Amino acid sequence: MHAWLQAHGVSAASEQVRILPADAESLIPADAESLPVPLSEEEALRVQRECAPTAIADLEAELLGFRETTEDWEALVHRALTAGIPAQRIVHLTGLTPQEIGGLAQARPSAASDAP
């Protein structure tokens, strides 16, 4: 973002520069100059977090953490089943339903098919 501002002859420290999330266009006065800055997904999330009230930013950070931990939950359950953890124990530890675990257990290749 700093490189983009420099390329346009604008200092990031300028009192007149405000960086707002894309959905905050209604906060820009009608007579103000507005330049869209191309942001990566990570930069856009940072801008949104910095502009949000602390309580909202904290909840959004928790939701992002949740997404990261649940992204590959099926692979984690497969690993647990392969390691011999009983399905009921996985249900208890994860909060998943017995049907979800059962479906994965049935989809899992049997140990016999893994043998050479």
Contact map, one row per residue, 1 for C-alpha under 8 A:
11111000000000000000000000000000000011100000000000000000000000000000000000000000000000000000000000000000000000000000
11111100000100000000000000000000000000000000000000000000000000000000000000000000000000000000000000000000000000000000
11111110000000000000000000000000000000000000000000000000000000000000000000000000000000000000000000000000000000000000
11111111000000000000000000000000000010000000000000000000000000000000000000000000000000000000000000000000000000000000
11111111111100000000000000000000000000000000000000000000000000000000000000000000000000000000000000000000000000000000
01111111111000000000000000000000000000000000000000000000000000000000000000000000000000000000000000000000000000000000
00111111110000000000000000000000000000000000000000000000000000000000000000000000000000000000000000000000000000000000
00011111110000000000000000000000000000000000000000000000000000000000000000000000000000000000000000000000000000000000
00001111111000000000000000000000000000000000000000000000000000000000000000000000000000000000000000000000000000000000
00001111111101000000000000000000000000000000000000000000000000000000000000000000000000000000000000000000000000000000
00001100111111001000000000000000000000000000000000000000000000000000000000000000000000000000000000000000000000000000
01001000011111001000000000000000000000000000000000000000000000000000000000000000000000000000000000000000000000000000
00000000001111101000000000000000000000000000000000000000000000000000000000000000000000000000000000000000000000000000
00000000011111111000000000000000000000000000000000000000000000000000000000000000000000000000000000000000000000000000
00000000000011111000000000000000000000000000000000000000000000000000000000000000000000000000000000000000000000000000
00000000000001111100000000000000000000000000000000000000000000000000000000000000000000000000000000000000000000000000
00000000001111111110000000000000000000000000000000000000000000000000000000000000000000000000000000000000000000000000
00000000000000011111000000000000000000000000000000000000000000000000000000000000000000000000000000000000000000000000
00000000000000001111100000000000000000000000001000000000000000000000000000000000000000000000000000000000000000000000
00000000000000000111110110000000000000000000001100100000000000000000000000000000000000000000000000000000000000000000
00000000000000000011111110000000000000000001001100100000000000000000000000000000000000000000000000000000000000000000
00000000000000000001111110000000000000000000000000000000000000000000000000000000000000000000000000000000000000000000
00000000000000000000111111000000000000000000000000000000000000000000000000000000000000000000000000000000000000000000
00000000000000000001111111110000000000000000000000000000000000000000000000000000000000000000000000000000000000000000
00000000000000000001111111110000000000000000000000000000000000000000000000000000000000000000000000000000000000000000
00000000000000000000001111111000000000000000000000000000000000000000000000000000000000000000000000000000000000000000
00000000000000000000000111111000000000000000000000000000000000000000000000000000000000000000000000000000000000000000
00000000000000000000000111111101010000000000000000000000000000000000000000000000000000000000000000000000000000000000
00000000000000000000000001111111000000000000000000000000000000000000000000000000000000000000000000000000000000000000
00000000000000000000000000011111000000000000000000000000000000000000000000000000000000000000000000000000000000000000
00000000000000000000000000001111100000000000000000000000000000000000000000000000000000000000000000000000000000000000
00000000000000000000000000011111110000000000000000000000000000000000000000000000000000000000000000000000000000000000
00000000000000000000000000000011111000000000000000000000000000000000000000000000000000000000000000000000000000000000
00000000000000000000000000010001111100000000000000000000000000000000000000000000000000000000000000000000000000000000
00000000000000000000000000000000111110000000000000000000000000000000000000000000000000000000000000000000000000000000
00000000000000000000000000000000011111000000000000000000000000000000000000000000000000000000000000000000000000000000
10010000000000000000000000000000001111100000000000000000000000000000000000000000000000000000000000000000000000000000
10000000000000000000000000000000000111110000000000000000000000000000000000000000000000000000000000000000000000000000
10000000000000000000000000000000000011111111000000000000000000000000000000000000000000000000000000000000000000000000
00000000000000000000000000000000000001111111000000000000000000000000000000000000000000000000000000000000000000000000
00000000000000000000000000000000000000111111100000000000000000000000000000000000000000000000000000000000000000000000
00000000000000000000000000000000000000111111110000000000000000000000000000000000000000000000000000000000000000000000
00000000000000000000000000000000000000111111111000000000000000000000000000000000000000000000000000000000000000000000
00000000000000000000100000000000000000111111111100000000000000000000000000000000000000000000000000000000000000000000
00000000000000000000000000000000000000001111111110000000000000000000000000000000000000000000000000000000000000000000
00000000000000000000000000000000000000000111111111000000000000000000000000000000000000000000000000000000000000000000
00000000000000000011100000000000000000000011111111100000000000000000000000000000000000000000000000000000000000000000
00000000000000000001100000000000000000000001111111110000000000000000000000000000000000000000000000000000000000000000
00000000000000000000000000000000000000000000111111110000100100000000000000000000000000000000000000000000000000000000
00000000000000000000000000000000000000000000011111111000100000000000000000000000000000000000000000000000000000000000
00000000000000000001100000000000000000000000001111111000000000000000000000000000000000000000000000000000000000000000
00000000000000000000000000000000000000000000000111111101100000000000000000000000000000000000000000000000000000000000
00000000000000000000000000000000000000000000000001111111100000000000000000000000000000000000000000000000000000000000
00000000000000000000000000000000000000000000000000011111110000000000000000000000000000000000000000000000000000000000
00000000000000000000000000000000000000000000000000001111111000000000000000000000000000000000000000000000000000000000
00000000000000000000000000000000000000000000000000011111111100000000000000000000000000000000000000000000000000000000
00000000000000000000000000000000000000000000000011011111111110000000000000000000000000000000000000000000000000000000
00000000000000000000000000000000000000000000000000000111111111000000000000000000000000000000000000000000000000000000
00000000000000000000000000000000000000000000000000000011111111100000000000000000000000000000000000000000000000000000
00000000000000000000000000000000000000000000000010000001111111110000000000000000000000000000000000000000000000000000
00000000000000000000000000000000000000000000000000000000111111111000000000000000000000000000000000000000000000000000
00000000000000000000000000000000000000000000000000000000011111111100000000000000000000000000000000000000000000000000
00000000000000000000000000000000000000000000000000000000001111111110000000000000000000000000000000000000000000000000
00000000000000000000000000000000000000000000000000000000000111111111000000000000000000000000000000000000000000000000
00000000000000000000000000000000000000000000000000000000000011111111100000000000000000000000000000000000000000000000
00000000000000000000000000000000000000000000000000000000000001111111110000000000000000000000000000000000000000000000
00000000000000000000000000000000000000000000000000000000000000111111111000000000000000000000000000000000000000000000
00000000000000000000000000000000000000000000000000000000000000011111111000000000000000000000000000000000000000000000
00000000000000000000000000000000000000000000000000000000000000001111111110000000000000000000000000000000000000000000
00000000000000000000000000000000000000000000000000000000000000000111111110000000000000000000000000000000000000000000
00000000000000000000000000000000000000000000000000000000000000000011111110000000000000000000000000000000000000000000
00000000000000000000000000000000000000000000000000000000000000000000111111110000000000000000000000000000000000000000
00000000000000000000000000000000000000000000000000000000000000000000111111111000000000000000000000000000000000000000
00000000000000000000000000000000000000000000000000000000000000000000000111111100000000000000000000000001000000000000
00000000000000000000000000000000000000000000000000000000000000000000000111111110000000000000000000000000000000000000
00000000000000000000000000000000000000000000000000000000000000000000000111111111000000000000000000000000000000000000
00000000000000000000000000000000000000000000000000000000000000000000000011111111100000000100000000001001000000000000
00000000000000000000000000000000000000000000000000000000000000000000000001111111110000000000000000000001100100000000
00000000000000000000000000000000000000000000000000000000000000000000000000111111111000000000000000000000000000000000
00000000000000000000000000000000000000000000000000000000000000000000000000011111111110000100000000000000000000000000
00000000000000000000000000000000000000000000000000000000000000000000000000001111111111100000000000000000100000000000
00000000000000000000000000000000000000000000000000000000000000000000000000000111111110000000000000000000000000000000
00000000000000000000000000000000000000000000000000000000000000000000000000000011111110000000000000000000000000000000
00000000000000000000000000000000000000000000000000000000000000000000000000000001111111000000000000000000000000000000
00000000000000000000000000000000000000000000000000000000000000000000000000000001111111101100000000000000000000000000
00000000000000000000000000000000000000000000000000000000000000000000000000000000100111111100000000000000000000000000
00000000000000000000000000000000000000000000000000000000000000000000000000000000100011111110000001001100000000000000
00000000000000000000000000000000000000000000000000000000000000000000000000000000000001111111000001000000000000000000
00000000000000000000000000000000000000000000000000000000000000000000000000000000000011111111100000000000000000000000
00000000000000000000000000000000000000000000000000000000000000000000000000001001000011111111111100001000000000000000
00000000000000000000000000000000000000000000000000000000000000000000000000000000000000111111111111001000000000000000
00000000000000000000000000000000000000000000000000000000000000000000000000000000000000011111111100000000000000000000
00000000000000000000000000000000000000000000000000000000000000000000000000000000000000001111111000000000000000000000
00000000000000000000000000000000000000000000000000000000000000000000000000000000000000000111111100000000000000000000
00000000000000000000000000000000000000000000000000000000000000000000000000000000000000000111111110000000000000000000
00000000000000000000000000000000000000000000000000000000000000000000000000000000000000000111011111011000000000000000
00000000000000000000000000000000000000000000000000000000000000000000000000000000000000000010001111111000000000000000
00000000000000000000000000000000000000000000000000000000000000000000000000000000000000110010000111111100000000000000
00000000000000000000000000000000000000000000000000000000000000000000000000000000000000000000000011111110000000000000
00000000000000000000000000000000000000000000000000000000000000000000000000000000000000000000000111111111000000000000
00000000000000000000000000000000000000000000000000000000000000000000000000001000000000100110000111111111100000000000
00000000000000000000000000000000000000000000000000000000000000000000000000000000000000100000000001111111110000000000
00000000000000000000000000000000000000000000000000000000000000000000000000000000000000000000000000111111111000000000
00000000000000000000000000000000000000000000000000000000000000000000000001001100000000000000000000011111111100000000
00000000000000000000000000000000000000000000000000000000000000000000000000000100100000000000000000001111111100000000
00000000000000000000000000000000000000000000000000000000000000000000000000000000000000000000000000000111111110000000
00000000000000000000000000000000000000000000000000000000000000000000000000000000000000000000000000000011111110000000
00000000000000000000000000000000000000000000000000000000000000000000000000000100000000000000000000000001111111000000
00000000000000000000000000000000000000000000000000000000000000000000000000000000000000000000000000000000011111101100
00000000000000000000000000000000000000000000000000000000000000000000000000000000000000000000000000000000000111111100
00000000000000000000000000000000000000000000000000000000000000000000000000000000000000000000000000000000000011111110
00000000000000000000000000000000000000000000000000000000000000000000000000000000000000000000000000000000000001111110
00000000000000000000000000000000000000000000000000000000000000000000000000000000000000000000000000000000000011111111
00000000000000000000000000000000000000000000000000000000000000000000000000000000000000000000000000000000000011111111
00000000000000000000000000000000000000000000000000000000000000000000000000000000000000000000000000000000000000111111
00000000000000000000000000000000000000000000000000000000000000000000000000000000000000000000000000000000000000001111
